[in-house]
Amino acid sequence: MTDMTGKVVLVTGGSTGIGFATAIRFVQAGAKVAIASSNATKGEAALFQLREISADAIYVQADISQAEQVENLIKTVIDTFGQLNFAVNNAGIELMSPTHETGEEDWDRVIDINLKGIWLSMKYEVPQMLQNGGGAIVNISSTAGDKAFAGMSAYVSSKHGVNGISQVAALEYSEHGVRVNVVSPGPIATPMMDRVKSYVPNVDEMFAESTALKRVGQPEEIANAVFWLCSDEASYVTGAIVPVDGGMLAN
């Protein structure tokens, strides 16, 4: 296991699913971890579990679509740990709705969290990494950033945007030692998948069949890819969009 002792990582959307699995992966490797979530109950519960492994973990309540809250989030991380080495921008929401039936407020909320939230996060994360002389950012996208899914126009649009802004940032900061990459999960057993089931009851079976491996993935499998991209083992990787999807895009 790569030793991350002394390193500091921020995980947005870190209270459940992929974000929580990622936080656990870094804590187990010795990193100091900050998790952010807009849901205080889930955030505190996740923090309790993280602190059973390490005392070097904090939770910050933040809506990453709000600039002041993101700025405060990064300030809290720096005030607590003194630096920021890695950022995993994972917070996101889904919306199941045909294009013509999607409400403007719903559209704006998805774009604000999934895309604007990535931009705001990097806006405040990057300056701290530049002060450190480098760092690594992993933005969590989706296979929906590479292909279309009917009934998910806002979500698909937001994830295509995540891929684009991530590659722009990779070009902008590479010579300053900041690597920016994307992980695009396929169907993963998370609370988001559970919510989608309320719209499409057999969606997990349908998604599993769409993959080459014929199964739904686990959050830990995404966390492993994120961890690698942050590690020195991925020192020559930036601007990459890495599908961790059981072969869905290839199938």
DALIN-V150913 format. One record per backbone hydrogen bond with DSSP energy under -1.0 kcal/mol. CO is the residue of the C=O (numbers start at 1). NH is the residue of the N-H. Records with the same first field share a line. If there is no record, write none. Layout:
BEGIN
CO = NH ; NH
END
This chain:
BEGIN
4 = 7
7 = 32
8 = 85 ; 86
9 = 34
10 = 88
11 = 36
16 = 20
17 = 21
18 = 22
19 = 23
20 = 24
21 = 25
22 = 26
23 = 27
24 = 28
26 = 31
27 = 30
29 = 4
32 = 9
33 = 58
34 = 11
35 = 60
36 = 13 ; 14
37 = 62
39 = 43
40 = 44
41 = 45
42 = 46
43 = 47
44 = 48
45 = 49
46 = 50
47 = 51
50 = 53 ; 54
55 = 57
56 = 33
58 = 35
60 = 37
63 = 66
66 = 70
67 = 71
68 = 72
69 = 73
70 = 74
71 = 75
72 = 76
73 = 77
74 = 78
75 = 79
76 = 80
77 = 81
78 = 82
85 = 136
86 = 10
87 = 138
88 = 12 ; 90
89 = 140
98 = 101
103 = 107
104 = 108
105 = 109
106 = 110
107 = 111
108 = 112
109 = 113
110 = 114
111 = 115 ; 116
112 = 117
115 = 119
116 = 120
117 = 121
118 = 122
119 = 123
120 = 124
121 = 125
122 = 126
125 = 129
126 = 130
127 = 131
128 = 132
129 = 134
135 = 179
136 = 87
137 = 181
138 = 89
139 = 183
142 = 145
143 = 146 ; 147
149 = 152
151 = 97
152 = 156
153 = 157
154 = 158
155 = 159
156 = 160
157 = 161
158 = 162
159 = 163
160 = 164
161 = 165
162 = 166
163 = 167
164 = 168
165 = 169
166 = 170
167 = 171
168 = 172
169 = 173
173 = 176 ; 178
174 = 177
177 = 135
179 = 137
180 = 239
181 = 139
182 = 242
183 = 141
184 = 244
185 = 143
187 = 217
188 = 190
190 = 194
191 = 195
192 = 196
193 = 197
195 = 198
196 = 199 ; 200
200 = 203
202 = 206
203 = 207
204 = 208
205 = 209
206 = 210
208 = 211
217 = 189
218 = 221
219 = 223
220 = 224
222 = 226
223 = 227
224 = 228
225 = 229
226 = 230
227 = 231
231 = 234
232 = 235
234 = 237
240 = 182
242 = 184
244 = 186
245 = 248
246 = 212 ; 213
247 = 251
END
